[in-house]
Amino acid sequence: MTHVVTEACINCKYTDCVAVCPVDCFHEGANMLVIDPQECIDCGACVDECPVHAIYPEEDLPEEYQDYVQFNIEYAAKWPLITQGQAPLDTAEQFKDVQHKGEFFDPSPAERGE
């Protein structure tokens, strides 16, 4: 099993989860994170660290978020690895309590300035 990041992360991108991950399984998009299920060791450390409750163990994933299993697989293969915490997006406070944020998803990779 693995853990899954859902749309609650969109336009927030808090990285508290990244800071506690012992295996570096998070990948960074422009406005959210995803988990690589091949790297996740199912430790659960990230779940309680997420301020917007965007991360679920796969077996506890609500029905409405089932598509995010494949979503995480797809984008983890495309986006760069993130291994250190950073400041959340400027929109985080505005979007942290917003429900159903899928329409705001930005599929482009993160701007890293490299």
C-alpha positions as CSV (number, residue, x, y, z in Angstrom):
1,M,0.0,0.0,0.0
2,T,0.9,3.6,-0.3
3,H,-0.3,7.1,0.6
4,V,-2.1,9.4,-1.7
5,V,-2.1,13.2,-2.1
6,T,-5.5,14.5,-3.1
7,E,-6.8,17.8,-4.5
8,A,-6.9,19.4,-1.0
9,C,-3.2,20.2,-1.7
10,I,-3.9,22.3,-4.8
11,N,-2.9,25.9,-4.4
12,C,-1.6,25.3,-0.9
13,K,1.5,23.0,-1.3
14,Y,2.5,22.9,2.3
15,T,5.6,20.8,2.6
16,D,5.4,19.8,6.2
17,C,4.9,16.2,4.8
18,V,8.2,16.4,2.9
19,A,10.1,17.4,6.0
20,V,9.1,14.2,7.8
21,C,9.3,11.7,5.0
22,P,12.1,9.2,5.6
23,V,12.4,8.1,2.0
24,D,12.0,11.1,-0.2
25,C,8.8,10.0,-2.1
26,F,7.3,13.4,-2.8
27,H,7.3,15.1,-6.1
28,E,6.6,18.8,-6.7
29,G,4.2,20.3,-9.3
30,A,3.5,23.9,-9.8
31,N,0.7,24.0,-7.3
32,M,0.6,20.7,-5.4
33,L,2.6,17.6,-4.4
34,V,2.2,13.9,-5.2
35,I,3.6,10.7,-3.7
36,D,5.5,8.2,-5.7
37,P,4.0,4.9,-4.7
38,Q,7.1,3.0,-5.6
39,E,9.1,4.9,-3.0
40,C,6.5,5.3,-0.3
41,I,7.1,2.9,2.6
42,D,3.6,3.4,4.1
43,C,5.0,4.8,7.4
44,G,2.2,7.4,7.7
45,A,4.4,10.1,9.0
46,C,3.1,12.6,6.4
47,V,-0.6,12.2,7.2
48,D,-0.8,14.1,10.4
49,E,1.7,16.7,9.2
50,C,-0.5,17.9,6.4
51,P,-2.3,21.1,7.6
52,V,-5.1,20.7,4.9
53,H,-5.6,16.9,5.4
54,A,-4.7,16.2,1.7
55,I,-2.9,12.8,2.4
56,Y,-4.6,9.5,3.0
57,P,-3.5,5.9,3.3
58,E,-4.6,4.3,0.1
59,E,-6.9,1.8,2.0
60,D,-8.7,4.8,3.7
61,L,-9.0,6.9,0.6
62,P,-12.6,8.3,0.3
63,E,-14.4,7.2,-2.8
64,E,-14.4,10.7,-4.3
65,Y,-10.6,10.6,-4.4
66,Q,-10.0,7.2,-5.9
67,D,-8.8,8.7,-9.2
68,Y,-5.9,10.3,-7.2
69,V,-4.2,6.9,-6.9
70,Q,-3.5,6.9,-10.7
71,F,-3.0,10.7,-10.6
72,N,-0.1,10.4,-8.1
73,I,1.5,7.6,-10.1
74,E,1.3,9.7,-13.3
75,Y,2.6,12.9,-11.9
76,A,5.3,11.4,-9.7
77,A,6.8,10.1,-12.9
78,K,6.8,13.6,-14.5
79,W,7.6,16.0,-11.7
80,P,10.9,16.6,-9.9
81,L,11.6,15.1,-6.5
82,I,11.3,17.5,-3.5
83,T,13.4,16.5,-0.5
84,Q,13.2,19.6,1.8
85,G,10.4,21.7,3.2
86,Q,9.8,25.1,1.8
87,A,7.3,27.9,2.2
88,P,3.7,27.2,1.1
89,L,2.3,28.9,-1.9
90,D,1.1,32.5,-1.5
91,T,-2.4,31.2,-2.1
92,A,-2.3,28.7,0.7
93,E,-4.2,30.7,3.3
94,Q,-6.9,31.6,0.8
95,F,-7.3,28.0,-0.5
96,K,-6.7,25.9,2.6
97,D,-10.4,25.4,3.4
98,V,-11.7,25.4,-0.2
99,Q,-13.3,22.1,-1.2
100,H,-13.3,20.6,-4.7
101,K,-10.2,22.4,-6.0
102,G,-9.6,20.2,-9.0
103,E,-10.3,23.0,-11.5
104,F,-7.3,24.9,-10.1
105,F,-4.8,22.1,-10.8
106,D,-1.7,23.2,-12.8
107,P,-0.1,20.2,-14.6
108,S,3.2,22.0,-15.3
109,P,6.2,21.1,-13.1
110,A,7.3,23.4,-10.4
111,E,9.3,26.5,-11.3
112,R,12.6,25.8,-9.5
113,G,14.8,28.5,-10.9
114,E,17.5,26.0,-11.9
